[in-house]
Amino acid sequence: MLRALAVDDERPSLEELLYLLNADPRIGSAEGAGDATEALRRINRALESGPHGPEAIDVVFLDINMPGLDGLDLARLLTGLAKPPLVVFVTAHEDFAVQAFDLKAVDYVLKPVRKERLAEAVRRVGELRATELRDTAPRIPVSEPDPDLIPVELGGVTRFVAVEDITHVEAQGDYARLHTDRGSHLVRIPLSTLEERWRSRGFVRIHRRHLVALRHIGELRLDAGTVSVMVGAEELQVSRRHARELRDLLMRRP
């Protein structure tokens, strides 16, 4: 809901503008000021109240041709504020549009004011105001997933398996079965993804179907040209293409 201040030295024009603004459901409140000096006093109260205070003003609908300070003068003063209200010029003069937009006006509405045209100006103000609020809103930190825990589904309940408890992983199509000393869990993650993700955590590919944690390998067996490893009580075959790399890694293992 926008909080508006309408500024016009002609009373009938001000009343008509306030009537149209108050009829717009996006306007929460609309006040009037008869000249730029009165408007400045009202804007100062808004600044003292703060952007979320009860006296705050989101937008000023501003006539140009006024005695004393005219609308362009007032807009120039507002540009010097840290957080000025948005400005929409409402005037009978067509020839000030360039100066108005140089002063960062949101819109330039010609008199006599049509309801549809004013509604378009309010829409533009609302969009800009929403963008400002979104950009200045405090960011809520998003928790990163814990790289040491893997969520698994078991009987409709999500549990978390610690990576350090996983002895080896077995490929099953687009899925992977995580083996621990207490059982196994199926997750929808390709083995190749886990291989890349866990390489730095001591996991090594020993076969197209198996990824093994080096710390859980108890034995390396050589038998008639075949290589296998013992992971707990389970013996896993090592393919020829991975045998040399695995042996070198085990030799360097602390």
Secondary structure as GFF3:
##gff-version 3
##sequence-region A 1 254
A	DSSP	beta_strand	2	7	.	.	.	ID=ss1
A	DSSP	alpha_helix	11	23	.	.	.	ID=ss2
A	DSSP	beta_strand	27	33	.	.	.	ID=ss3
A	DSSP	alpha_helix	36	49	.	.	.	ID=ss4
A	DSSP	beta_strand	59	62	.	.	.	ID=ss5
A	DSSP	alpha_helix	71	79	.	.	.	ID=ss6
A	DSSP	beta_strand	86	91	.	.	.	ID=ss7
A	DSSP	alpha_helix	97	102	.	.	.	ID=ss8
A	DSSP	beta_strand	107	110	.	.	.	ID=ss9
A	DSSP	alpha_helix	115	136	.	.	.	ID=ss10
A	DSSP	beta_strand	149	154	.	.	.	ID=ss11
A	DSSP	beta_strand	157	162	.	.	.	ID=ss12
A	DSSP	three_ten_helix	163	165	.	.	.	ID=ss13
A	DSSP	beta_strand	166	172	.	.	.	ID=ss14
A	DSSP	beta_strand	175	180	.	.	.	ID=ss15
A	DSSP	beta_strand	183	187	.	.	.	ID=ss16
A	DSSP	alpha_helix	191	198	.	.	.	ID=ss17
A	DSSP	three_ten_helix	199	201	.	.	.	ID=ss18
A	DSSP	beta_strand	203	207	.	.	.	ID=ss19
A	DSSP	beta_strand	210	213	.	.	.	ID=ss20
A	DSSP	three_ten_helix	214	216	.	.	.	ID=ss21
A	DSSP	beta_strand	217	223	.	.	.	ID=ss22
A	DSSP	beta_strand	226	231	.	.	.	ID=ss23
A	DSSP	beta_strand	234	238	.	.	.	ID=ss24
A	DSSP	alpha_helix	240	252	.	.	.	ID=ss25
###
